[in-house]
């Protein structure tokens, strides 16, 4: 991925907060394979605004659905789809489709369980919020396991940060909301 996420602006922690505070647009800080930066929202759609697209200066794109990655483009390996099936059931079923660095397609299915802790403070680029830390465990059909973390608001359920390996044995995508795009 090289400097793929040399993103919109450079990588410094203090710089990200400073840059996010200087711009009035919805933004997230992102770290993929050690490449860090600030992304500005390029598009928001869906009936409730649940689809968001974030694009880097080199055209790498992260697409989120309800606050978590469901597709990427322009990276060495790309998430082509992430589907949460039967979310009400425990454990829920997850299906993913991704493309490796050689362009080969892969699919996996797994059983997902989630447990959330009581709200606790989390430092974000522009604020600190009391958020639930939700631990997600996925048992993939190939025998591997993923452990992901999502931080969500206890009353709205909005995801404010995440550390997610989107498919079996994937490098994680880490993000935090800098400037939110929702009204409530």
C-alpha positions as CSV (number, residue, x, y, z in Angstrom):
1,X,0.0,0.0,0.0
2,X,3.0,2.3,0.3
3,X,1.8,5.8,1.0
4,X,-1.7,5.0,0.0
5,X,-3.0,6.6,3.2
6,X,-0.7,9.5,3.0
7,X,-4.3,10.5,2.7
8,X,-5.4,14.1,2.7
9,X,-2.8,15.2,5.2
10,X,0.2,13.8,6.9
11,X,0.5,11.4,9.8
12,X,1.3,13.2,13.1
13,X,-1.2,12.5,16.0
14,X,-1.2,16.2,17.1
15,X,-1.3,17.3,13.4
16,X,-4.4,15.2,12.8
17,X,-6.3,16.9,15.6
18,X,-5.0,20.3,14.5
19,X,-6.0,19.6,10.9
20,X,-9.4,18.2,11.8
21,X,-10.2,21.3,14.0
22,X,-9.2,23.6,11.1
23,X,-11.6,22.2,8.6
24,X,-15.4,22.4,8.9
25,X,-16.1,19.1,7.1
26,X,-16.9,15.6,8.3
27,X,-13.6,13.8,8.9
28,X,-12.1,10.6,10.3
29,X,-8.6,9.7,11.2
30,X,-7.5,6.4,9.7
31,X,-4.6,3.9,10.1
32,X,-4.2,1.1,7.6
33,X,-0.9,-0.9,7.7
34,X,0.8,2.0,9.6
35,X,-0.2,4.5,7.0
36,X,-2.1,7.3,8.9
37,X,-4.0,10.3,7.9
38,X,-7.2,12.3,7.9
39,X,-10.0,11.6,5.4
40,X,-12.8,14.0,4.5
41,X,-16.2,12.6,3.7
42,X,-16.7,12.5,-0.1
43,X,-20.3,11.2,-0.1
44,X,-23.1,10.4,2.2
45,X,-26.2,8.4,1.0
46,X,-28.9,5.9,2.0
47,X,-32.3,6.5,3.4
48,X,-30.8,7.5,6.8
49,X,-27.4,8.6,5.6
50,X,-25.9,5.2,6.6
51,X,-23.5,5.0,3.7
52,X,-20.4,7.1,3.8
53,X,-17.5,7.2,1.4
54,X,-14.1,8.6,2.4
55,X,-11.4,9.2,-0.3
56,X,-7.7,9.9,0.0
57,X,-5.7,12.1,-2.2
58,X,-4.4,9.1,-4.2
59,X,-8.0,7.9,-4.7
60,X,-7.9,5.1,-2.2
61,X,-11.5,4.9,-0.9
62,X,-13.0,3.5,2.3
63,X,-16.8,2.9,2.3
64,X,-18.6,2.6,5.6
65,X,-22.1,1.3,6.3
66,X,-23.5,2.4,9.7
67,X,-20.1,3.3,10.9
68,X,-18.0,0.3,9.9
69,X,-16.0,-0.6,6.7
70,X,-18.0,-2.5,4.2
71,X,-15.7,-1.9,1.1
72,X,-12.4,-0.4,0.1
73,X,-10.7,0.4,-3.2
74,X,-7.2,1.4,-4.2
75,X,-5.4,-0.5,-1.4
76,X,-3.0,-3.4,-1.9
77,X,-5.8,-5.7,-0.7
78,X,-9.4,-4.6,-0.9
79,X,-12.6,-5.5,0.9
80,X,-15.2,-5.9,-1.8
81,X,-18.2,-6.6,0.5
82,X,-19.0,-7.1,4.2
83,X,-22.5,-8.4,5.0
84,X,-23.9,-9.0,8.4
85,X,-26.7,-11.6,8.0
86,X,-29.2,-12.5,10.7
87,X,-27.9,-9.7,13.0
88,X,-30.7,-10.5,15.6
89,X,-29.5,-14.1,16.0
90,X,-26.7,-15.0,18.3
91,X,-24.2,-15.7,17.0
92,X,-24.9,-13.6,13.8
93,X,-23.5,-14.7,10.4
94,X,-20.9,-12.6,8.6
95,X,-20.0,-13.0,4.9
96,X,-17.0,-11.2,3.4
97,X,-15.5,-11.0,-0.1
98,X,-12.1,-9.5,-0.6
99,X,-9.3,-9.3,-3.2
100,X,-5.7,-10.0,-2.4
101,X,-2.6,-8.1,-3.6
102,X,-2.4,-10.4,-6.7
103,X,-6.0,-9.7,-7.7
104,X,-7.4,-13.0,-6.6
105,X,-10.9,-13.1,-5.1
106,X,-11.6,-14.7,-1.7
107,X,-14.8,-15.4,0.3
108,X,-15.4,-16.3,3.9
109,X,-18.3,-16.9,6.2
110,X,-18.2,-16.7,9.9
111,X,-20.1,-16.7,13.1
112,X,-20.0,-13.3,15.0
113,X,-20.6,-12.7,18.7
114,X,-20.4,-9.3,20.4
115,X,-20.2,-8.2,24.0
116,X,-20.1,-4.6,25.1
117,X,-18.8,-3.1,28.3
118,X,-20.2,-0.1,30.3
119,X,-19.4,3.3,28.8
120,X,-15.9,4.7,29.6
121,X,-14.1,7.8,28.3
122,X,-12.3,7.6,25.0
123,X,-10.1,10.3,23.6
124,X,-11.0,11.1,20.0
125,X,-9.2,13.6,17.7
126,X,-11.5,16.5,18.6
127,X,-13.3,15.4,21.8
128,X,-13.5,12.8,24.5
129,X,-16.7,10.8,24.9
130,X,-18.0,8.1,27.2
131,X,-18.5,5.2,24.8
132,X,-19.2,1.4,25.0
133,X,-16.3,-0.8,24.0
134,X,-17.8,-3.6,22.0
135,X,-15.6,-6.7,21.5
136,X,-16.5,-8.6,18.3
137,X,-15.3,-12.2,17.9
138,X,-15.7,-13.9,14.5
139,X,-15.1,-17.7,14.0
140,X,-14.4,-18.0,10.3
141,X,-15.2,-21.1,8.3
142,X,-11.5,-21.6,7.5
143,X,-10.7,-22.1,11.2
144,X,-9.2,-18.7,11.8
145,X,-10.5,-16.1,14.3
146,X,-10.9,-12.3,14.3
147,X,-11.1,-10.1,17.3
148,X,-12.4,-6.6,16.5
149,X,-13.2,-3.6,18.7
150,X,-15.9,-1.0,18.1
151,X,-16.6,2.0,20.3
152,X,-20.2,3.1,20.1
153,X,-22.4,5.7,21.8
154,X,-24.5,4.0,24.4
155,X,-27.8,5.8,23.6
156,X,-27.6,6.3,19.8
157,X,-25.5,3.2,18.9
158,X,-23.4,5.3,16.5
159,X,-19.9,3.9,16.0
160,X,-17.2,6.5,16.8
161,X,-14.1,4.4,16.5
162,X,-13.0,0.9,15.4
163,X,-10.2,-1.5,15.1
164,X,-11.4,-4.1,12.6
165,X,-9.8,-6.9,10.6
166,X,-12.4,-7.1,7.8
167,X,-11.6,-10.7,6.7
168,X,-9.7,-13.7,8.1
169,X,-6.1,-12.8,8.9
170,X,-6.4,-9.3,7.4
171,X,-4.5,-6.3,8.6
172,X,-6.8,-4.1,10.7
173,X,-8.4,-0.9,9.6
174,X,-8.4,1.5,12.5
175,X,-10.4,4.7,12.5
176,X,-11.8,7.4,14.8
177,X,-14.4,10.0,14.0
178,X,-12.8,13.5,14.1
179,X,-15.7,15.7,13.0
180,X,-19.1,13.8,13.0
181,X,-21.5,14.0,10.0
182,X,-24.7,13.3,11.8
183,X,-27.0,15.9,13.4
184,X,-28.0,14.1,16.5
